[in-house]
C-alpha cells in the first residue's frame, strides 16, 4: 500500500496554488496581474496533472494533504 496518496510534485503545486491564492486575497494591487497569471498557470497544472485527470474526486483530499504538509513545515520551521 502506498503511504503517500499523491505525488510530491502534485502536493507542491497545490501548496503553491494556495499560497498564491492567499497572496491575491491579501489585495496587493501592484502584484495582482502577476499573481493572477501565476494562479492561472498553477490551476492548469493541477487540472491536467496525470494523477488527477482520471480522479477528479480526489481534489478535496489533495487540498487537505497539501494543508497538512504546509502545517507540518510551519511547525518544523
KOLGU-4560 file (N, C-alpha, C; in nm, 3 decimals, padded with zeros to 5 digits):
<recs>
<n_xx: 00.084 n_yy: -00.118 n_zz: 00.000 ca_xx: 00.000 ca_yy: 00.000 ca_zz: 00.000 c_xx: 00.089 c_yy: 00.125 c_zz: 00.000 mol: A seq: 1 type: UNK>
<n_xx: 00.052 n_yy: 00.223 n_zz: -00.077 ca_xx: 00.128 ca_yy: 00.347 ca_zz: -00.088 c_xx: 00.095 c_yy: 00.439 c_zz: 00.030 mol: A seq: 2 type: UNK>
<n_xx: 00.198 n_yy: 00.479 n_zz: 00.105 ca_xx: 00.177 ca_yy: 00.566 ca_zz: 00.220 c_xx: 00.141 c_yy: 00.708 c_zz: 00.178 mol: A seq: 3 type: UNK>
<n_xx: 00.185 n_yy: 00.746 n_zz: 00.057 ca_xx: 00.156 ca_yy: 00.880 ca_zz: 00.006 c_xx: 00.048 c_yy: 00.869 c_zz: -00.101 mol: A seq: 4 type: UNK>
<n_xx: -00.067 n_yy: 00.928 n_zz: -00.076 ca_xx: -00.174 ca_yy: 00.918 ca_zz: -00.175 c_xx: -00.152 c_yy: 01.004 c_zz: -00.299 mol: A seq: 5 type: UNK>
<n_xx: -00.063 n_yy: 01.105 n_zz: -00.289 ca_xx: -00.038 ca_yy: 01.196 ca_zz: -00.400 c_xx: 00.111 c_yy: 01.212 c_zz: -00.423 mol: A seq: 6 type: UNK>
<n_xx: 00.151 n_yy: 01.229 n_zz: -00.548 ca_xx: 00.293 ca_yy: 01.253 ca_zz: -00.578 c_xx: 00.339 c_yy: 01.386 c_zz: -00.517 mol: A seq: 7 type: UNK>
<n_xx: 00.466 n_yy: 01.392 n_zz: -00.480 ca_xx: 00.520 ca_yy: 01.512 ca_zz: -00.417 c_xx: 00.505 c_yy: 01.635 c_zz: -00.504 mol: A seq: 8 type: UNK>
<n_xx: 00.525 n_yy: 01.621 n_zz: -00.635 ca_xx: 00.513 ca_yy: 01.738 ca_zz: -00.722 c_xx: 00.372 c_yy: 01.794 c_zz: -00.723 mol: A seq: 9 type: UNK>
<n_xx: 00.274 n_yy: 01.706 n_zz: -00.712 ca_xx: 00.134 ca_yy: 01.750 ca_zz: -00.710 c_xx: 00.103 c_yy: 01.825 c_zz: -00.580 mol: A seq: 10 type: UNK>
<n_xx: 00.154 n_yy: 01.776 n_zz: -00.470 ca_xx: 00.134 ca_yy: 01.844 ca_zz: -00.341 c_xx: 00.202 c_yy: 01.981 c_zz: -00.344 mol: A seq: 11 type: UNK>
<n_xx: 00.322 n_yy: 01.989 n_zz: -00.403 ca_xx: 00.391 ca_yy: 02.119 ca_zz: -00.413 c_xx: 00.312 c_yy: 02.217 c_zz: -00.499 mol: A seq: 12 type: UNK>
<n_xx: 00.255 n_yy: 02.170 n_zz: -00.607 ca_xx: 00.175 ca_yy: 02.258 ca_zz: -00.693 c_xx: 00.054 c_yy: 02.309 c_zz: -00.616 mol: A seq: 13 type: UNK>
<n_xx: -00.012 n_yy: 02.220 n_zz: -00.543 ca_xx: -00.130 ca_yy: 02.260 ca_zz: -00.467 c_xx: -00.093 c_yy: 02.361 c_zz: -00.359 mol: A seq: 14 type: UNK>
<n_xx: 00.020 n_yy: 02.340 n_zz: -00.292 ca_xx: 00.065 ca_yy: 02.435 ca_zz: -00.190 c_xx: 00.096 c_yy: 02.571 c_zz: -00.251 mol: A seq: 15 type: UNK>
<n_xx: 00.160 n_yy: 02.571 n_zz: -00.367 ca_xx: 00.190 ca_yy: 02.697 ca_zz: -00.437 c_xx: 00.061 c_yy: 02.766 c_zz: -00.479 mol: A seq: 16 type: UNK>
<n_xx: -00.038 n_yy: 02.689 n_zz: -00.525 ca_xx: -00.167 ca_yy: 02.745 ca_zz: -00.564 c_xx: -00.233 c_yy: 02.813 c_zz: -00.444 mol: A seq: 17 type: UNK>
<n_xx: -00.234 n_yy: 02.745 n_zz: -00.330 ca_xx: -00.296 ca_yy: 02.800 ca_zz: -00.209 c_xx: -00.224 c_yy: 02.928 c_zz: -00.165 mol: A seq: 18 type: UNK>
<n_xx: -00.091 n_yy: 02.926 n_zz: -00.165 ca_xx: -00.015 ca_yy: 03.044 ca_zz: -00.125 c_xx: -00.041 c_yy: 03.161 c_zz: -00.220 mol: A seq: 19 type: UNK>
<n_xx: -00.049 n_yy: 03.133 n_zz: -00.349 ca_xx: -00.075 ca_yy: 03.238 ca_zz: -00.447 c_xx: -00.216 c_yy: 03.293 c_zz: -00.428 mol: A seq: 20 type: UNK>
<n_xx: -00.311 n_yy: 03.207 n_zz: -00.405 ca_xx: -00.449 ca_yy: 03.250 ca_zz: -00.383 c_xx: -00.459 c_yy: 03.339 c_zz: -00.260 mol: A seq: 21 type: UNK>
<n_xx: -00.391 n_yy: 03.298 n_zz: -00.153 ca_xx: -00.393 ca_yy: 03.379 ca_zz: -00.031 c_xx: -00.326 c_yy: 03.514 c_zz: -00.052 mol: A seq: 22 type: UNK>
<n_xx: -00.217 n_yy: 03.516 n_zz: -00.128 ca_xx: -00.149 ca_yy: 03.643 ca_zz: -00.158 c_xx: -00.240 c_yy: 03.733 c_zz: -00.241 mol: A seq: 23 type: UNK>
<n_xx: -00.313 n_yy: 03.676 n_zz: -00.334 ca_xx: -00.405 ca_yy: 03.754 ca_zz: -00.416 c_xx: -00.520 c_yy: 03.808 c_zz: -00.331 mol: A seq: 24 type: UNK>
<n_xx: -00.566 n_yy: 03.728 n_zz: -00.236 ca_xx: -00.674 ca_yy: 03.771 ca_zz: -00.148 c_xx: -00.630 c_yy: 03.882 c_zz: -00.053 mol: A seq: 25 type: UNK>
<n_xx: -00.499 n_yy: 03.891 n_zz: -00.028 ca_xx: -00.448 ca_yy: 03.995 ca_zz: 00.062 c_xx: -00.454 c_yy: 04.133 c_zz: -00.003 mol: A seq: 26 type: UNK>
<n_xx: -00.483 n_yy: 04.138 n_zz: -00.132 ca_xx: -00.509 ca_yy: 04.261 ca_zz: -00.204 c_xx: -00.389 c_yy: 04.355 c_zz: -00.211 mol: A seq: 27 type: UNK>
<n_xx: -00.288 n_yy: 04.311 n_zz: -00.282 ca_xx: -00.172 ca_yy: 04.395 ca_zz: -00.312 c_xx: -00.187 c_yy: 04.439 c_zz: -00.458 mol: A seq: 28 type: UNK>
<n_xx: -00.241 n_yy: 04.557 n_zz: -00.482 ca_xx: -00.271 ca_yy: 04.599 ca_zz: -00.619 c_xx: -00.151 c_yy: 04.595 c_zz: -00.714 mol: A seq: 29 type: UNK>
<n_xx: -00.031 n_yy: 04.616 n_zz: -00.664 ca_xx: 00.087 ca_yy: 04.615 ca_zz: -00.750 c_xx: 00.115 c_yy: 04.476 c_zz: -00.808 mol: A seq: 30 type: UNK>
<n_xx: 00.078 n_yy: 04.373 n_zz: -00.734 ca_xx: 00.111 ca_yy: 04.236 ca_zz: -00.773 c_xx: -00.006 c_yy: 04.160 c_zz: -00.836 mol: A seq: 31 type: UNK>
<n_xx: -00.122 n_yy: 04.223 n_zz: -00.849 ca_xx: -00.241 ca_yy: 04.149 ca_zz: -00.892 c_xx: -00.223 c_yy: 04.075 c_zz: -01.024 mol: A seq: 32 type: UNK>
<n_xx: -00.168 n_yy: 04.142 n_zz: -01.124 ca_xx: -00.154 ca_yy: 04.078 ca_zz: -01.255 c_xx: -00.061 c_yy: 03.959 c_zz: -01.248 mol: A seq: 33 type: UNK>
<n_xx: 00.051 n_yy: 03.975 n_zz: -01.182 ca_xx: 00.147 ca_yy: 03.865 ca_zz: -01.168 c_xx: 00.085 c_yy: 03.749 c_zz: -01.093 mol: A seq: 34 type: UNK>
<n_xx: 00.015 n_yy: 03.779 n_zz: -00.985 ca_xx: -00.047 ca_yy: 03.673 ca_zz: -00.905 c_xx: -00.159 c_yy: 03.603 c_zz: -00.980 mol: A seq: 35 type: UNK>
<n_xx: -00.240 n_yy: 03.679 n_zz: -01.052 ca_xx: -00.348 ca_yy: 03.616 ca_zz: -01.129 c_xx: -00.293 c_yy: 03.523 c_zz: -01.237 mol: A seq: 36 type: UNK>
<n_xx: -00.185 n_yy: 03.566 n_zz: -01.303 ca_xx: -00.125 ca_yy: 03.481 ca_zz: -01.405 c_xx: -00.064 c_yy: 03.355 c_zz: -01.344 mol: A seq: 37 type: UNK>
<n_xx: 00.001 n_yy: 03.372 n_zz: -01.230 ca_xx: 00.058 ca_yy: 03.256 ca_zz: -01.161 c_xx: -00.052 c_yy: 03.158 c_zz: -01.118 mol: A seq: 38 type: UNK>
<n_xx: -00.160 n_yy: 03.212 n_zz: -01.065 ca_xx: -00.272 ca_yy: 03.128 ca_zz: -01.022 c_xx: -00.330 c_yy: 03.053 c_zz: -01.142 mol: A seq: 39 type: UNK>
<n_xx: -00.341 n_yy: 03.120 n_zz: -01.255 ca_xx: -00.393 ca_yy: 03.054 ca_zz: -01.376 c_xx: -00.301 c_yy: 02.940 c_zz: -01.420 mol: A seq: 40 type: UNK>
<n_xx: -00.170 n_yy: 02.966 n_zz: -01.423 ca_xx: -00.075 ca_yy: 02.861 ca_zz: -01.464 c_xx: -00.082 c_yy: 02.742 c_zz: -01.368 mol: A seq: 41 type: UNK>
<n_xx: -00.086 n_yy: 02.769 n_zz: -01.238 ca_xx: -00.093 ca_yy: 02.660 ca_zz: -01.140 c_xx: -00.224 c_yy: 02.584 c_zz: -01.151 mol: A seq: 42 type: UNK>
<n_xx: -00.333 n_yy: 02.655 n_zz: -01.178 ca_xx: -00.462 ca_yy: 02.589 ca_zz: -01.195 c_xx: -00.460 c_yy: 02.492 c_zz: -01.312 mol: A seq: 43 type: UNK>
<n_xx: -00.398 n_yy: 02.533 n_zz: -01.421 ca_xx: -00.387 ca_yy: 02.445 ca_zz: -01.539 c_xx: -00.303 c_yy: 02.323 c_zz: -01.506 mol: A seq: 44 type: UNK>
<n_xx: -00.192 n_yy: 02.345 n_zz: -01.435 ca_xx: -00.106 ca_yy: 02.231 ca_zz: -01.398 c_xx: -00.181 c_yy: 02.133 c_zz: -01.308 mol: A seq: 45 type: UNK>
<n_xx: -00.260 n_yy: 02.185 n_zz: -01.216 ca_xx: -00.338 ca_yy: 02.097 ca_zz: -01.128 c_xx: -00.445 c_yy: 02.021 c_zz: -01.208 mol: A seq: 46 type: UNK>
<n_xx: -00.516 n_yy: 02.094 n_zz: -01.292 ca_xx: -00.626 ca_yy: 02.033 ca_zz: -01.367 c_xx: -00.578 c_yy: 01.922 c_zz: -01.458 mol: A seq: 47 type: UNK>
<n_xx: -00.462 n_yy: 01.940 n_zz: -01.522 ca_xx: -00.414 ca_yy: 01.843 ca_zz: -01.619 c_xx: -00.307 c_yy: 01.749 c_zz: -01.565 mol: A seq: 48 type: UNK>
<n_xx: -00.283 n_yy: 01.751 n_zz: -01.435 ca_xx: -00.183 ca_yy: 01.659 ca_zz: -01.380 c_xx: -00.231 c_yy: 01.515 c_zz: -01.402 mol: A seq: 49 type: UNK>
<n_xx: -00.144 n_yy: 01.428 n_zz: -01.451 ca_xx: -00.184 ca_yy: 01.290 ca_zz: -01.483 c_xx: -00.247 c_yy: 01.215 c_zz: -01.366 mol: A seq: 50 type: UNK>
<n_xx: -00.208 n_yy: 01.249 n_zz: -01.245 ca_xx: -00.263 ca_yy: 01.179 ca_zz: -01.129 c_xx: -00.409 c_yy: 01.217 c_zz: -01.104 mol: A seq: 51 type: UNK>
<n_xx: -00.449 n_yy: 01.339 n_zz: -01.145 ca_xx: -00.585 ca_yy: 01.385 ca_zz: -01.118 c_xx: -00.679 c_yy: 01.379 c_zz: -01.237 mol: A seq: 52 type: UNK>
<n_xx: -00.625 n_yy: 01.366 n_zz: -01.357 ca_xx: -00.710 ca_yy: 01.366 ca_zz: -01.475 c_xx: -00.816 c_yy: 01.257 c_zz: -01.466 mol: A seq: 53 type: UNK>
<n_xx: -00.776 n_yy: 01.141 n_zz: -01.421 ca_xx: -00.871 ca_yy: 01.030 ca_zz: -01.411 c_xx: -00.939 c_yy: 01.021 c_zz: -01.274 mol: A seq: 54 type: UNK>
<n_xx: -00.901 n_yy: 01.110 n_zz: -01.182 ca_xx: -00.957 ca_yy: 01.105 ca_zz: -01.046 c_xx: -00.996 c_yy: 01.246 c_zz: -00.998 mol: A seq: 55 type: UNK>
<n_xx: -01.090 n_yy: 01.312 n_zz: -01.064 ca_xx: -01.125 ca_yy: 01.448 ca_zz: -01.023 c_xx: -01.182 c_yy: 01.455 c_zz: -00.881 mol: A seq: 56 type: UNK>
<n_xx: -01.240 n_yy: 01.347 n_zz: -00.833 ca_xx: -01.296 ca_yy: 01.347 ca_zz: -00.698 c_xx: -01.188 c_yy: 01.351 c_zz: -00.591 mol: A seq: 57 type: UNK>
<n_xx: -01.062 n_yy: 01.331 n_zz: -00.629 ca_xx: -00.952 ca_yy: 01.332 ca_zz: -00.532 c_xx: -00.905 c_yy: 01.474 c_zz: -00.498 mol: A seq: 58 type: UNK>
<n_xx: -00.957 n_yy: 01.574 n_zz: -00.567 ca_xx: -00.911 ca_yy: 01.712 ca_zz: -00.545 c_xx: -00.929 c_yy: 01.761 c_zz: -00.400 mol: A seq: 59 type: UNK>
<n_xx: -01.041 n_yy: 01.738 n_zz: -00.335 ca_xx: -01.052 ca_yy: 01.782 ca_zz: -00.195 c_xx: -00.950 c_yy: 01.714 c_zz: -00.104 mol: A seq: 60 type: UNK>
<n_xx: -00.923 n_yy: 01.587 n_zz: -00.128 ca_xx: -00.822 ca_yy: 01.516 ca_zz: -00.048 c_xx: -00.683 c_yy: 01.574 c_zz: -00.074 mol: A seq: 61 type: UNK>
<n_xx: -00.657 n_yy: 01.615 n_zz: -00.197 ca_xx: -00.529 ca_yy: 01.678 ca_zz: -00.229 c_xx: -00.513 c_yy: 01.808 c_zz: -00.152 mol: A seq: 62 type: UNK>
<n_xx: -00.619 n_yy: 01.890 n_zz: -00.150 ca_xx: -00.612 ca_yy: 02.015 ca_zz: -00.074 c_xx: -00.585 c_yy: 01.988 c_zz: 00.073 mol: A seq: 63 type: UNK>
<n_xx: -00.651 n_yy: 01.889 n_zz: 00.129 ca_xx: -00.630 ca_yy: 01.855 ca_zz: 00.271 c_xx: -00.487 c_yy: 01.806 c_zz: 00.294 mol: A seq: 64 type: UNK>
<n_xx: -00.436 n_yy: 01.726 n_zz: 00.203 ca_xx: -00.299 ca_yy: 01.677 ca_zz: 00.215 c_xx: -00.199 c_yy: 01.792 c_zz: 00.207 mol: A seq: 65 type: UNK>
<n_xx: -00.220 n_yy: 01.883 n_zz: 00.113 ca_xx: -00.131 ca_yy: 01.999 ca_zz: 00.099 c_xx: -00.137 c_yy: 02.087 c_zz: 00.223 mol: A seq: 66 type: UNK>
<n_xx: -00.255 n_yy: 02.106 n_zz: 00.279 ca_xx: -00.269 ca_yy: 02.185 ca_zz: 00.402 c_xx: -00.197 c_yy: 02.119 c_zz: 00.518 mol: A seq: 67 type: UNK>
<n_xx: -00.204 n_yy: 01.987 n_zz: 00.527 ca_xx: -00.136 ca_yy: 01.913 ca_zz: 00.632 c_xx: 00.015 c_yy: 01.927 c_zz: 00.618 mol: A seq: 68 type: UNK>
<n_xx: 00.065 n_yy: 01.915 n_zz: 00.495 ca_xx: 00.209 ca_yy: 01.931 ca_zz: 00.469 c_xx: 00.253 c_yy: 02.073 c_zz: 00.505 mol: A seq: 69 type: UNK>
<n_xx: 00.172 n_yy: 02.172 n_zz: 00.469 ca_xx: 00.207 ca_yy: 02.312 ca_zz: 00.498 c_xx: 00.210 c_yy: 02.336 c_zz: 00.648 mol: A seq: 70 type: UNK>
<n_xx: 00.115 n_yy: 02.282 n_zz: 00.720 ca_xx: 00.113 ca_yy: 02.298 ca_zz: 00.865 c_xx: 00.232 c_yy: 02.230 c_zz: 00.930 mol: A seq: 71 type: UNK>
<n_xx: 00.269 n_yy: 02.115 n_zz: 00.878 ca_xx: 00.386 ca_yy: 02.043 ca_zz: 00.931 c_xx: 00.515 c_yy: 02.118 c_zz: 00.907 mol: A seq: 72 type: UNK>
<n_xx: 00.528 n_yy: 02.179 n_zz: 00.789 ca_xx: 00.651 ca_yy: 02.253 ca_zz: 00.761 c_xx: 00.657 c_yy: 02.382 c_zz: 00.841 mol: A seq: 73 type: UNK>
<n_xx: 00.543 n_yy: 02.444 n_zz: 00.870 ca_xx: 00.542 ca_yy: 02.563 ca_zz: 00.955 c_xx: 00.580 c_yy: 02.528 c_zz: 01.097 mol: A seq: 74 type: UNK>
<n_xx: 00.534 n_yy: 02.413 n_zz: 01.147 ca_xx: 00.567 ca_yy: 02.371 ca_zz: 01.284 c_xx: 00.714 c_yy: 02.334 c_zz: 01.297 mol: A seq: 75 type: UNK>
<n_xx: 00.770 n_yy: 02.275 n_zz: 01.191 ca_xx: 00.910 ca_yy: 02.234 ca_zz: 01.194 c_xx: 01.004 c_yy: 02.354 c_zz: 01.180 mol: A seq: 76 type: UNK>
<n_xx: 00.957 n_yy: 02.460 n_zz: 01.112 ca_xx: 01.043 ca_yy: 02.575 ca_zz: 01.085 c_xx: 01.042 c_yy: 02.675 c_zz: 01.190 mol: A seq: 77 type: UNK>
</recs>
